[in-house]
Amino acid sequence: MTDRDQVDNLAHDIRNYLYIMQSGLMVLENDVPADERGELISILKQELEKAQSGLNDLIAITRHSLD
């Protein structure tokens, strides 16, 4: 896989993770029952970690391609 393909895939994944987090936050804003709130927050934290990891990978690929 080329650097360009990796960048495209990572950017697509990050966009999806951010969309999931945005959707989850909108659900939280609309009075999620307390028993579901903890599970939703856990899912959002996982998606945030995935987005952060993908962004770190994207930065590494970009730095590598600039060398």
KADA-V869504 format. One record per backbone hydrogen bond with DSSP energy under -0.5 kcal/mol. NH is the residue of the N-H (numbers start at 1). CO is the residue of the C=O. E is the energy in kcal/mol with one decimal. If there is no record, write none. Layout:
BEGIN
nh: [NH,NH]
co: [CO,CO]
e: [E,E]
END
This chain:
BEGIN
nh: [6,7,8,9,10,11,12,13,14,15,16,17,18,19,20,21,22,23,24,25,26,27,28,29,30,30,31,32,36,37,38,40,41,42,43,44,45,46,47,48,49,50,51,52,53,54,55,56,57,58,59,60,61,62,63,64,65,66,67,67]
co: [2,3,4,5,6,7,8,9,10,11,12,13,14,15,16,17,18,19,20,21,22,23,24,25,26,27,28,28,33,33,34,36,37,38,39,40,41,42,43,44,45,46,47,48,49,50,51,52,53,54,55,56,57,58,59,60,61,62,63,64]
e: [-2.4,-2.7,-2.6,-2.6,-2.9,-2.8,-2.1,-2.5,-2.9,-2.3,-2.1,-2.6,-2.6,-2.1,-2.4,-2.3,-2.7,-2.6,-2.5,-2.4,-2.0,-1.9,-2.4,-2.2,-0.9,-0.7,-0.8,-0.7,-1.7,-1.2,-0.8,-2.1,-2.5,-2.1,-2.2,-2.5,-2.2,-2.0,-2.3,-2.2,-2.3,-2.1,-2.4,-2.7,-2.4,-2.7,-2.4,-2.4,-2.4,-2.5,-2.4,-2.3,-2.5,-2.2,-2.7,-2.5,-2.5,-1.2,-0.8,-0.7]
END
